[in-house]
Amino acid sequence: MKSYMAMVMATVVVALAGQARAQQVPQAGQAGAQESPRLSIAVIDVDQLVQGSAAGKEAMVRLKKVQDDKVAERKKMTDDLAALQKQIDTQRATLSDAKVADLQKQLEDKGIALRRYDDDAQQQLEEAKRRELGDLEKRIMPIIQELGREMKLQLVFNKFQSGLVYADESLDITEQVIKRFNTKVTH
């Protein structure tokens, strides 16, 4: 999916650049072609935006809390599993075969529950991340669009997730977006 989006973005850039060049070439019979506006592009480092904005930092704190809660719950489950394994190991000689089998079944069930928990926790963390970043994106897109209009930009790329291989630092408007976003969020 990312490579498809990168290919689409590259195609758009090439098409716009070609269109701009075509508008600059004089047509037959014309004394000179009208100068077309220069293609104006900017990039944004989304990771820096998340880490540098107040709202992004708040979102990361909420995600960290969800993750810490999941880690604490997992630790409790692994501690229970280890305690049960220790009980089996230390009391095996004094327990009946039926009791050992029962404890082994409990151990197996707890192991299955732990694996399920890991899968569920991973999905829940990913969903929380999608939710937090989606909310942040909804809040920051109007700022990016506003800056884009003010700066008369034709394209704004996500610097590292758009398939972009190189961009001159002068094209990076991340700091401007962060400043404006922080100003609007705090007021």
C-alpha positions in Angstrom: 0.0 0.0 0.0 2.8 2.4 0.9 4.6 1.7 -2.3 1.4 2.3 -4.3 0.9 5.6 -2.6 4.5 6.5 -3.2 4.1 5.7 -6.9 0.9 7.8 -7.1 2.6 10.7 -5.4 5.6 10.5 -7.7 3.3 10.4 -10.7 1.5 13.5 -9.5 4.8 15.4 -9.0 6.1 14.4 -12.5 2.8 15.3 -14.1 2.7 18.7 -12.4 6.3 19.4 -13.2 5.6 18.4 -16.9 2.6 20.6 -16.9 4.6 23.6 -15.6 7.3 23.0 -18.2 4.8 22.7 -21.0 3.2 26.0 -20.0 6.6 27.7 -20.3 7.5 26.5 -23.8 6.4 29.0 -26.5 3.8 27.7 -28.9 4.5 28.0 -32.7 3.6 31.5 -33.8 3.9 33.0 -30.4 6.5 35.6 -29.6 7.0 34.2 -26.1 5.2 32.0 -23.7 3.6 33.4 -20.6 5.7 32.5 -17.6 3.9 29.9 -15.5 4.0 30.0 -11.8 6.8 27.9 -10.3 5.9 24.6 -8.8 5.8 25.1 -5.1 6.3 22.1 -2.8 6.8 21.7 0.9 7.4 18.7 3.2 6.4 18.0 6.8 8.0 15.6 9.2 5.0 14.0 10.9 7.1 12.3 13.6 8.6 15.7 14.5 5.2 17.2 14.4 3.8 14.6 16.8 6.8 15.0 19.2 7.0 18.7 19.0 3.4 19.8 19.3 1.6 20.1 22.6 -1.3 18.0 21.3 1.1 15.4 20.0 2.8 15.1 23.3 -0.5 14.7 25.1 -1.5 11.9 22.6 1.8 10.1 23.2 1.3 10.3 27.0 -2.1 8.7 26.6 -0.7 6.0 24.4 2.1 5.4 26.9 -0.4 4.9 29.7 -2.4 2.4 27.6 0.9 0.6 26.9 2.0 0.7 30.5 -1.3 -0.7 31.6 -1.0 -3.6 29.1 2.6 -4.3 30.2 1.5 -4.4 33.9 -1.4 -6.7 33.2 0.9 -9.0 31.1 3.5 -9.0 34.0 0.8 -10.1 36.4 -0.2 -12.9 34.0 3.4 -14.1 33.5 4.0 -14.0 37.3 1.0 -16.2 37.8 2.2 -18.5 35.1 5.7 -18.7 36.7 4.2 -19.3 40.2 2.1 -22.1 38.9 5.1 -23.6 37.1 7.2 -23.3 40.3 4.4 -25.0 42.3 4.3 -27.9 39.9 8.1 -28.2 40.0 8.5 -28.1 43.7 5.4 -30.2 44.7 5.4 -32.8 41.9 6.8 -35.5 44.1 4.2 -35.0 46.8 1.1 -34.5 44.6 -1.1 -37.2 43.1 -0.9 -37.8 39.4 -4.5 -36.3 39.0 -3.4 -33.1 40.9 -0.3 -32.8 38.7 -2.4 -33.2 35.6 -4.8 -30.6 36.9 -2.0 -28.1 37.5 -0.5 -28.9 34.1 -3.9 -28.2 32.5 -4.1 -24.9 34.4 -0.6 -24.0 33.3 -1.5 -24.8 29.6 -4.7 -22.7 29.9 -2.8 -19.8 31.4 -0.3 -20.0 28.6 -3.1 -19.9 26.0 -4.7 -17.0 27.9 -1.3 -15.1 27.8 -0.9 -15.6 24.1 -4.5 -14.4 23.5 -3.8 -11.5 25.7 -0.7 -10.6 23.8 -2.6 -10.7 20.5 -5.5 -8.6 21.9 -3.2 -6.1 23.6 -1.3 -5.6 20.3 -4.6 -4.9 18.5 -5.8 -2.6 21.2 -2.5 -0.7 21.2 -2.6 -0.3 17.4 -6.3 0.8 17.6 -5.4 3.4 20.3 -2.6 4.7 18.2 -4.8 4.9 15.1 -7.4 6.8 17.1 -5.0 9.2 18.7 -3.1 9.9 15.5 -6.3 10.2 13.5 -7.7 12.8 16.0 -4.4 14.6 15.8 -4.5 14.6 12.0 -8.1 16.0 12.0 -6.9 18.8 14.2 -3.7 19.6 12.3 -4.9 19.3 8.7 -6.7 22.7 8.8 -3.4 24.3 10.0 -1.4 22.7 7.1 -4.1 23.7 4.6 -4.1 27.3 6.0 -0.3 27.5 5.8 -0.4 25.9 2.3 -2.8 28.6 1.0 -0.8 31.4 2.7 2.4 30.2 1.2 0.8 29.5 -2.1 1.9 25.8 -2.0 0.7 23.4 -4.6 1.9 20.2 -2.8 2.7 19.3 0.7 4.3 15.9 1.3 4.7 13.8 4.4 8.4 13.8 4.3 9.3 10.2 5.3 6.1 8.3 4.5 5.3 9.5 1.0 8.1 7.6 -0.8 10.1 10.9 -0.9 13.7 10.1 -1.2 15.2 13.6 -0.8 13.9 17.1 0.0 16.0 20.2 0.6 15.6 21.4 4.2 14.4 24.7 2.9 11.2 22.9 1.8 10.4 21.7 5.4 7.6 23.6 7.0 7.3 21.4 10.1 8.4 24.0 12.6 5.9 26.6 11.2 3.1 24.0 11.4 4.1 23.1 15.0 4.2 26.8 16.1 0.8 27.6 14.6 -0.8 24.4 15.8 0.5 25.0 19.4 -0.7 28.6 19.3 -4.2 27.6 18.1 -4.4 24.6 20.5 -3.5 26.7 23.6 -5.9 29.6 22.7 
